[in-house]
């Protein structure tokens, strides 16, 4: 089978699954708006975001994978401990809305996004504040290599994040 056709099929499958997962995450959020800290809704949100991040990673949709992973990592401690505060819900909703846009804008040939990540960083930073979790975006070298950044650095002082855009390869 042609590799382009195989990727196209994989991407279309991912997009279908991602829409189902995104809808499920939004339903979990609606449930949390009705019932504060509902453990089932928190677990559902946590596992849904983890699944979406994993599927994006396996496909190689790097930008969506990074964003979904960061979103999951910020929410996981609050979801798992049952202390997801109502104040966090608008920030989660904004993050899920951006995730929906990212899925809509994925390049159908490459699975990549050609978008500036500024809005993503702002939304994740706001979410980090309300869930009281540290947030440090990946440095440029780790991001370009598709790695999770786990070494010490001062991203804001180096200026490596503010104006960078994702480029399709």
N, C-alpha and C positions, 0 to 999 in steps of 0.2 A: 504494500500500500504506500502511496506517495506520502512523504513525511508532512507536507503542507496540508494534505487532506486529513491525515491523522491528527495533526494539531488543531485544525479547524473543528473536527468532531469532538476532540477533548475540550476545546474552548467552549463550544456550544453546550456540551454536557455540564461543564463547570458553571456557565452562566445560568442554566436552568436550576441547578442545585443551589447556587448562590442566591438566586431570587427566593427560593423556598426558605433558605436559612435566614435571609434578611427579613422576610415576612414573619418568620417565627421569632426573631429577635425583637421586631417591632411589637408583636403581640405580647411578648414577655414584658416589654416596657409599658405597654398599656395596662397590663395586669398590675405592675408595680405602681402605676399611677392610682389604681383603685385600692390596692392593699399594700401599705407600706411594708417593705422588707419581707415580702412573701418568700419563704425559702425555696419553694418550687419554682417560682418565676426567676429568682436569682440564679438558681442552678441551671435553669433552662437558658437564660441569657449567657451565662458563663460557657456552657457546653456548646451552644450555637456559635458563639464567636470563635471559640477554639476550633470547631469543625470548619468554619469558613476560612479561617487563617490557614489551617492545614491543607485544605483543598487548593487554595490559591498558591500556596508554597509548592505543592506537588505539580501543579500546572506550570509553574514558573511565571505567574502573574505577580512579579516582584513587588510592585508598588502597592497593589491591593493586599498582598500578603503582609508587607511591612505594616501597613495601616491597621489591618484587622488584628495582627499580632499585638501591636502596641495598645490598641483598644482593649483587647482581651487581657493583657498583662496589667493594665491600669484597673480594670474592673474586677479581676479575679479575687484579689484579697477581700474586697468588700462583699462580693457575691458569696464567697466561700465561708465568710465569718458571719454572714447575715446582718451586716451593718451598712447596707447601701441606703444612704440618706435620701429623702425626697428632693433635697436641693440638687442632687446629682442628675435627676431625671431629665431636665431640659438640656444639660450638656450631653447626656447620652443620646438624646433624640437628635441633636445637631450632628453628632458624630455618625449616627446611623444614616442620616440624610446625606451626608457627604459620601458615605460608603455606597449608598444607592447611586449617586451620581458617578462615582468611580466605576461601578459595574456597567453603567450605561455607556461610559466613554472609553472603555477598553478597546484598543485597536484590534479589530477582528483578525488581522494577519499575524500580529506579534504577541497579543495579550498584554501589551504595555500601555502605560498612560503617559501622555506627553503633557503633563501638568506641573505647574509650580506647586510645591508642597507647603507654601506659606499658610494657607487656610487650615490645612491638616495639622500643622504644628500648633497653630493658635487653639484649635478645638481640643486637641489632645492636652495641651498645657492647661486650658481651662478645666477640663475634666480632671486632670491630675490634682489641681487645687481643691476641687470640691470633694474628691474621694481621698484626699490627703495622702497621695502616693507620689514618690519621686518620678520625674519624667526627664529623661535626657535623650534627645533624638540621636540617632546614629551619626557618627562623623562621616564626612564625605568619602573617605577611603573605605570604610566598612560598608557604607551604603552602596557604593559602586561595585563592591565585590559581592553584594548580596548577603552580607553577614550581619549578625546581631552584634552591636557594638558593646563590648564589655570591658574595655580598657579605660583608664582614667584620662580625661581631657576636659577642656573648657570650651565647649562648642560655640557658645555665644561670643566669647572673646576672639576666637579664631575667625569668626565670620563665615564659617563654612556652611551655615544652614539658611540664612535669611533670604538669599536671592537665588538659590539653586533651583533648577528645574529638572524634571525627569525628561530624559530624551529616549526616543525609540531607537533601537539598534537594528 
